[in-house]
Amino acid sequence: MDLSLVAPELRGPVRLLPPLPIGHRWALRLVRLGAAHRPARRVSGVHIDNLAAGGVPLRVYRPVEPLTDAALLWIHGGGFVLGSPAMDDTFCATTARDLGLTVVSVDYRLAPEHPFPLPLDDCWIAWMWLQRNAARFGADPARVALGGQSAGGGLAACLSQRLVSSRSARPVALWLSAPMLDDRTAVREDLDAVRHFAWSNRENRHGWRGYLGAEPGNSPVPEFAVAARCDELAGQPPTWIGVGEIDLFHAEDLAYAQRLRTAGVEVEVDVVPGAPHGFESWAPGVEVARDYHARSRQWLKTTLGGR
């Protein structure tokens, strides 16, 4: 992909992005180690605690000054094979402070060591735990939103589908940043030749292969394994989907948004011109990323409503 397609503010940071050799186990371990110890800017006015739900580690961000009785369950990204809640410390803490709500981030098990359904099961356990324990954080269990970035966004979408299908308490809102929704993208060989910054289709194929424990694109797939493969989307909560214009997931995210609208779901889509995958994480200080975060948080605040 031509660097000229990248937004001017992001061209400098994108040049510094390291390669992700996740196809090799030894390299995957090194990348994981680096991601887990990524330094975060501390945010004043927020308490951070490490808890657990049925053996699933959780990272909880509580504002010193609560402003609402809503809460958010957040699921980090990393292509199903990388990441930890710690890498989203600044994002989650800032969200907790600015919106005045408790944020719970899930440290789900990673593929390929732990393929589907284990990561989704961990997120389910965390959701049910938060439903039972919302009151201890001053939250109403009926006012819990669900969100995630990249693979975490895909897991959030699948978890919401599972909750609606099982008639469990559904999220009051679904907040998805560049969600990884469709394994069929990974089998498009025409995309292999495109240099998608931050997350290429070759990396996408490794991520889906590890998560599914099989080659992506096969049919059928297990229920709730791939968000875009779900036939019934009616009953999903109001949904926000943000994605960069030159993100590998741009087409699949817009297709999913249209399917939600067709099913009668309220959807807002925010496409950022010239933005590659994960720009809001690896270049959080640039204006385009700050504005993106501001718009997304405003949507969540408005959708949650209440006090």
C-alpha angles and dihedrals in degrees: 000000000000113000088222088072090064117093109262093242091056100046095086096048093043091058089060096054110122121227118261107220092182094149089081119067094218092051091045090056091052093049090048091052091052093047093049092054098041106139116244130202108246115237119215119226095039131100116210120203133176113223136157137229115202091328094317111120116232133191112210125200114195122184117229087222110041113204102179143026090233126103138195131223107206127196118199125225133236108132091276089287104067142041144057137213090260092069089061095048096115094043095047094043092048091049090050092049099042096045095033094230137122115257121200116194120199123225094204123182116268133232145267088038089043110030128180130337094028099071091046091046089055090053090048090052090050091049093050091046091053091049090055096041103037092109093062087064094044091254133135111233089217090060102056118128125204124217145161147163127238108324086006088057089052091050090048091052091048092046090051090051090050092048093050092046093050092045090238121146103297124214117268088224139007114220113189128178114195091328120205098230113151129050090193090075088067093063094055101108091189088070093055091076093054116091100225105187119236095003123033129189091253089058088044090057092052091050095050093043091053094045098045095038086226140065112294119246095042118137129257110024126192116277113273093008096109119030096208091054093062110112098200118056100156113121096033115141124252105294136207118196120186122184140158120253092236096038116126087233096052096103097042092047093052091046091053091048090053092050090052091051091049088053090054098258120144107242135179119192123197114192114188114211115237094001122139126205117302095002091145090061103042096037103030094148099060119098096244090056094044091051091047091053091047093052093046094049091047090054091050092047092049094045093049091050114162121100 
